[in-house]
Structures are given as structure tokens and as C-alpha cells.
Amino acid sequence: MEPSGEQVELAFGEQRAVVVGVGAGLRTYSVGGRPVIDGYGADELCPSGRGQLLVPWPNRIEDGRYEFGGRSHQLPLDEPERRNAIHGLTRWSAWSVADRAANRVAFEHVLYPRPGYPFSLALRVEYSLSDEGLAVGTEATNVGSDSAPYGAGSHPYLAVDGDLVDEVELRVPAATVLVANERGIPVGSGAVADEGLDFREPRAIGSTELDHCFTDLERDDDGRARVRVGTTTLWADESYPYLMIFTGDGLADVERRSIAVEPMTCAPNAFRSGEGLVRLEPGERHVAGWGISPGR
């Protein structure tokens, strides 16, 4: 058995993608044999969050501790060096194929109550290929009897031409960037120009080290915010007010050879700060969509 579980191959024209049963993550995506994302091998344990789906929260929760509905909760600290809980609870869980065709697949998973997150969610994610590229739709329904805190994100690394991201032109349509401490927890915010992180007009990344959450996103007429990395565009619908941009500095398997563009429905540490946090009432459903247009 592969470390990432069932391998579901999708095809449309020259596009190919592989979605995996462990975490319902995106392992590979290419067009005409050219990698669009920086994925990983079928025989590998997913490294550095590559292509993973992040629910019921993306990014970090400080000390893994939060309060919700008048109760205190403690999550496992799976980023022990920074004493944080990170990237949700379903990345390493088995998801089941609910529907599939040559160019699309839907996975489902039930997140049952557990210590630290005593809430019930029915989850579904669908990946599809079309003339527009790759589209990813995520749904979460509260199937429990109590209100539940919720957030979602995804963690694709976009491949770049060349050995490093330094010469790649980046466009991020954001006016504000969150300022984080050494633990990756936001402690404030600033205008992108004031922080030296203004990528609203495309420019080379250069030596800039990016591990930042951007917000106040400019959207096109269709409601989508679009990040451009070289010729590749990642779009996110209005359910995603935040974008994490990460050049992989310090990660041996990445180290500026690709760039993560992570759409997020809430800010890092939202379970504590409340910034962007979704409160799902019993029976309520949250839907979000993002995708990649590979360019030429």
C-alpha cells in the first residue's frame, strides 16, 4: 500500500492530476508533462504539507488551546518546536471516494468528536479538471448538536521555471499583511508597502523570504482573487479572505525551489483570535472554492 493511500488519476486533454486517499490531498498536477505543482512521489510520505487539505482549521493555533461556547479545549501540539497545533485534524486520515469520473473525483470523510475538538463534521472535497484548469471545492456540514468552530485551507506548492524562486515574478493582490512572531502567530498587521511586501504589481521575488499571511484582497468581477507565480495563476473565491505565501526557507525539501500559495478561510490562530473564524451551526454547511489556471 502506498503511504498516501488510494491514488486517483484524473485526466483532461494534456492535464493530469493525482489525488490521494490519505487526507484527500493533491499529490501531482501537470500539463503536457510540465509540473504545475511541486508534488511528491507515490512512495513518499507527504512532506511539508504538499497539496494537503487543512480542516477544520488551517495554519496554527497558539499552544493548541482555545475557548469556544464557554468551554476550554486543548489540542495536541503537532508543531512541538513552536508549541502549536497546526493544519487541522484530517491530513493523515483515510477519506473515501464518493464520486468519480475521468476528469474529477470527490472524497468524503466524517470528522467525529475527539478531545480538543468535540464537534462532528461531514466533509467533502471535489477536484476537477476542465479547460480552465484545476478546480477544488470543499464542503463542511455540521452534523452534530452543538455549534462548531471551523476554518479550511489548502497547501499547494506551485512549481517554478528554473532552480529557485528568486527570479520568478510574483503578484499578490493584497493590501494588508499580518505580522507574526517567531512562533508564526499573528501579533499585528500592516500595509504591504510599509512592510516591504507589496506585490500588487508583479515583481521578482528576489531574496525576499516569504512566510506571510496576506489579506484585504483585491478581487476581479467574478469575485475571485488571483495570485500569479510566473505564468501560473491560483484563484480563490470570496470564501477565502486570506492567502499564505511561503517560499519554503528552512525546509530542506523545498528551500526556495517552489512557492506555497495557501488559500485560507480564516487567519492563523483564528480559533483564539476569532479573525475569519466560521461558526457552523447544527445542520449548517460551508462551501469554498479555489483553483489553478496553469497558463502556457
N, C-alpha and C positions, 0 to 999 in steps of 0.2 A: 504494500500500500504506500502511495506517495505521502510525504509529510503534510502536504496541503490538501489531502483527501481527493475526492472526485474531481476530475479535470473535464470541464465542459468547453468544447471548442466551438467558437462562433465564426461565421464567415459571411461576407457580403462583398462582392466584387473582389478588389485587391486587399480588402481589410480582413484581418484575422485577430481574434482575441481568445484568451483562455481565462475562464472564471472558475474558481475553486470552491470546493465544499467546505473547507475549513475557513470559517469567518465570512464566507461568500465574498471573497476578495478578488480583485482583478490582478491576475498573475502576469499576463502579457497583452500587449496591443501593438499591432504593426500594420503598415500599409505598404504593399508591394515589397515586402521583405524588410522595410526600414522600420526599426523600433520607434514607436511614438511615446511609449512609456519605458522607463528603465525598470524592467521587471526582474524576475528571478527564475531559477531552474525548477523543473518538476521534482527534482531530487533534493531540493533545498528546503530547510525550514525558513519561512518568510523572514527576511532580515529588515530591520529598520522600519517596520510598518509598511513596507512596499505594497501599495494597492489595497490596503486593508480598509474595511468599513468600520467606523468608530461610533458605536452606540452602546449605552444610552447617554454617553457624553463624549465629545472629542477633547483632545488635549489633556490638561491636568486639573486635578483637584488638590489643593494645598492640604497636606497632612492626611489626605483621604477622608477628611472629616467635614460634615456639613449638617445643617439643620433644615428640615422640611416638614411642614404640617405640625409644627410644635414638638417634633421629635428629633433627637440627635442620632446621626448614623456614622459608622466608621467602616470605610472600605479598605481592602488590602493595599499595601503600599508597593505596587509593582514597578515603581521607579525609585528603588530604595536609596540610591545615592543622592537623590534630591528630596526624599521623603514625600513623594506624591503618588496619588493614584492616577493612572494615565490611560487614555484612549478606550474607555468603556469596558464592557464585560463579555463581548461576543466574538472577539477577534480569533480566539482559539477554539470556538465551539463548532460543532457539526451542524451545518444547515442542510435542508432537504430541497431537492429540485421540485418545484410546484408546477412549472410550465416551461416548455422549451420548443424552439424551432431552430432552423438552420442559422438564423441571424440574431436570436435572442434567447435569454434564459431568465427565469425568475426563481429565486431561492426564498425559502421561508424558515423562520425559527421562532420558537416561543421562549422568551426570557422569563423564567419562573422566579418568584421571590427568593431572596437569599439574604444573609446577614450583610448589612451595609446598603442593600438596595431591595427592600421588601415590597416590590411592586411587580405587576405582571404586564408584559408587553407581547403582543403578537407582531412580529417583524416580517417585512417582505422587501426584497430589493430586486429590481429588474435591470439587466444590462441588454442593450440592443444596438445593432449596427445598421446604418442607413446611409443614404447619400450625404447626409450632414455629418457623419462620423459616428462616434460613440455617445450614447445617452444612458444615464444611470438614474433610476427613480427609486427612492426609498420611502417606505411607509411604516409607521408605527401606530398601533392601536392599543389603547389602554383596556385590557381585558380583566382588570382587577376591580375591586370595590372602592379603592381609595385613589385620590389624585396622585399623580406621579410626576417627578421632575424628569425632564427629557432634553436631550440635545443629540445632534448627529453630525457626522463629518466623514470625509474620505481622505485617503492619504496616497494619491498617485505621485510618483516622481516622473517628471517629463524629461524625456531624453533630449540631448542637445547634439548639434554637429560639433565635432572637434573633441578634444580631450577634457577640457574644462569649461565651466560656465562663464568664465571671465569675459570672453569676447562676445557672448550672446546678448542680444538686445532683449530687454525685459520691459513690459508695460503692465502696470498695476493701477487700475482706475480708482484709487483710494485717496481720500483727503486726510485721513487720520490713521495714525499707527499707535498701537498700545505699547507702552514702555514696561518691560518686565525686569524682574530681579534675577539673581543668579540661579534661582530655582525654576525659572520660566513662568513665574506668576506675575500677572499684570499689577503694577503699582501706580499707574497713571496713563496718560495719553498725551499725544502732541500732534501738531500739524506735520505732515510728512516733510514739508520743506524745512521746518525748524529742526527736524531730526536727521536731515541729510538722506532721507529715504523717499524722495519724490520721484516716482516712476510713472507719473501720469502721462508724460511723453516718453516714447520708447528711448531707452539708452542702454549702453553696455553695462553689465553688472560690475565689471572691473574687479577690484579687490574687496568689494563690499561683502561682508558676512551677514547673511540674512537668516534670521530665525525669529520672525516678527509676525504679529497679527495685525492685519490692515482692516479698516472699516470705513464707514461713510463712503460707500461705493457708488461710483457713477454708473448708471445703467442705460442701456440702449432702449429704443422704443418698445422692444419686446420684453422689457423687464429684466433682461439678463445683464449681469456684469461680466466682462470679458478680460481675462489676463492673457497676454501674449508672451510666449517664450520662443524666440526665433520666429519660425513660421507656424508654430503650433499654438492654437487658442484653446484655453479652458474657460468654459462659461458656467455660470451658476445663477439659478433663478432667485426670485425675491425671498425664498425661504432661507437663503444663505447670506446674512449680512456681514459675515466675517471671512477673511481669507488668510490662511497661514502660509507664508512663503519661507522656504528653508533650503539653503544651499548645501546642507549636509556636512558642514565643517565639524571635524572631530569624529565623524563616523568613518571607519576605515573602508567600508564597502561603498560609501558614497563619495565623501571628500571632494565636493565641488565638481563631480563628474555628471551630475544631473540636478534638477531642482524640483523640490516638492512644492506643489500648489494644492493646498488643502481647503476646500470649501467647508465652512462650519456654520451651523445654525446658531451657535452661541459663542461667547468669548471663552478663552481659557479661564478656568476657575469659576465658571458660571454657577455651579452648584452652591458656591459660597457667596459670590458677588451678586448673583441674580441677573447679570448682564446678558440679555438674549435668551435666558432660560425659558423653556416652554413648560407650562403647567398643563399636563394632559389629564383631563377629567375622565372618569369612567365612561367607556364607550367612545371616547373622542379619538379621532385619527389625525396624524400629522403626515403631510406629504411634502417631499422636497425633490428637486431635480438638478442635475448638473451634467456636463458632458465635455467631450473633447472634439474639436474640429482640427484634423491633422495638417491642413494646408498642403503645400506642394514643395 
